[in-house]
Amino acid sequence: MMLVNWLISVINRRIMKLLVALALIAYIASVWGTYTNMRSIQEHGETKIEQRIDEAVAPLREKIRDLELSFTQRYPPVKFLSEKDRKRILITGGAGFVGSHLTDKLMMDGHEVTVVDNFFTGRKRNVEHWIGHENFELINHDVVEPLYIEVDQIYHLASPASPPNYMYNPIKTLKTNTIGTLNMLGLAKRVGARLLLASTSEVYGDPEVHPQNEDYWGHVNPIGPRACYDEGKRVAETMCYAYMKQEGVEVRVARIFNTFGSRMHMNDGRVVSNFILQALQGEPLTVYGSGSQTRAFQYVSDLVNGLVSLMNSNVSSPVNLGNPEEHTILEFAQLIKSLVGSRSYIQFLPEAQDDPQRRRPDIRKAKMLLGWEPVLFFVVLTVGSAGGRAEQNYPVLQQRAGTSSQ
Ligand SMILES: O=c1ccn([C@@H]2O[C@H](COP(=O)(O)OP(=O)(O)O[C@H]3OC[C@@H](O)[C@H](O)[C@H]3O)[C@@H](O)[C@H]2O)c(=O)[nH]1
């Protein structure tokens, strides 16, 4: 009996050990199974998430690539200037019609250019091709408020220039040309910069002297609708010479005559853009008065070359910059009509008050002291008639023989 009991206990212990061993193996297997299962779920999940992220990011990657391409845009070619020759130049009104062409020239010449504009008539679009360039800075600022920067030269162009624009808010035009000019002269004095004022042929008013030379004092109605601009520019000139005499500021004064060219705003209101727009749209060309009043138009690139020559000259007295080729406004209307090939008719409207009747620059001073004269002329080129083709007129800018456009 005892033997039987002993055998049973031995068997039980073995079975117990076996059972415990089996239980242990089962436990380890189950833990291992769970672990490997979890890993595969996790890995699978991770791949799925990665895939999803990739899918979501793909279009963004393309956008980023496009943006990078736009950031690494090509700028117009810029000359290299040594530290000694490179100037820090401020252009007020630098996003405007003339200002933006001047910006192009000075940037391409290798200078550091800061454009200040309040975008009343200027457009960011006019200088956007320089945005991001290391030599270029654009500041949204109104010159009626003081400006504190360090510069070597200031081209002070800020002011509306088209009659409808400057008459739109005469007080603002006066503030820009008076307080704005004082601020810029104050800046020139503080930093020792040279300032060039963009003055105008309008300082001669409705002239009694023809053509107008720089010694003529002008004939301006001080209380007429144009006075905010004419008198504003006249006092701006006065301020320049007061700062020159009293404070020793170096000043240059350009009296700019009628100018045309690319980037004139289509709603600018001046005669060239009005006539071109009207002719293109088949609308009547609006001639104010009889059309016998005269003007002489220079191309903007000629003007810009003249401004830079004047700034870098030693001529501190006023200098006319314009094209002496004079035409009546009626002739311009007919010229533009034929250039565009338009069937528009010419409509005569009432004469504008105080409209200067004759204007043509005497540019002998610019020729003699700066060696400058305009080289581009607006001519009509008649093509066709041969081979049965109808004659057609094309607008062309022609260079005067024996000149180079700098
Ligand atoms: O639609 C029009 C616009 C203008 N005109 C006439 O064309 C002539 C030229 O007018 P604009 O408006 O182009 O320019 P203005 O010569 O009167 O003034 C300009 O002078 C020189 C610069 O300083 C300025 O850009 C601007 O003030 C004026 O006789 C005007 O009456 C028209 O007959 N029809």
The ligand as a Gaussian input file, in Angstrom:
#p B3LYP/6-31G(d) Opt

LIG

0 1
 O       -7.636000     113.968000     -72.967000
 C       -6.912000     114.970000     -73.037000
 C       -5.893000     115.252000     -72.100000
 C       -5.170000     116.409000     -72.251000
 N       -5.385000     117.226000     -73.293000
 C       -4.556000     118.432000     -73.495000
 O       -3.245000     117.973000     -73.810000
 C       -2.281000     118.885000     -73.285000
 C       -1.299000     118.111000     -72.432000
 O       -1.967000     117.688000     -71.278000
 P       -1.356000     116.677000     -70.217000
 O       -2.418000     116.454000     -69.222000
 O       -0.797000     115.501000     -70.886000
 O       -0.119000     117.441000     -69.580000
 P        0.160000     118.981000     -69.265000
 O        1.126000     119.453000     -70.280000
 O       -1.080000     119.785000     -69.152000
 O        0.788000     118.904000     -67.837000
 C        1.965000     118.160000     -67.638000
 O        3.026000     119.040000     -67.738000
 C        4.335000     118.546000     -67.525000
 C        4.474000     117.617000     -66.332000
 O        5.088000     118.241000     -65.250000
 C        3.221000     116.954000     -65.898000
 O        3.278000     115.621000     -66.359000
 C        1.911000     117.524000     -66.297000
 O        1.546000     118.442000     -65.329000
 C       -3.054000     119.940000     -72.559000
 O       -3.211000     121.041000     -73.396000
 C       -4.411000     119.321000     -72.280000
 O       -5.443000     120.235000     -72.209000
 C       -6.382000     116.967000     -74.218000
 O       -6.610000     117.737000     -75.164000
 N       -7.120000     115.852000     -74.041000

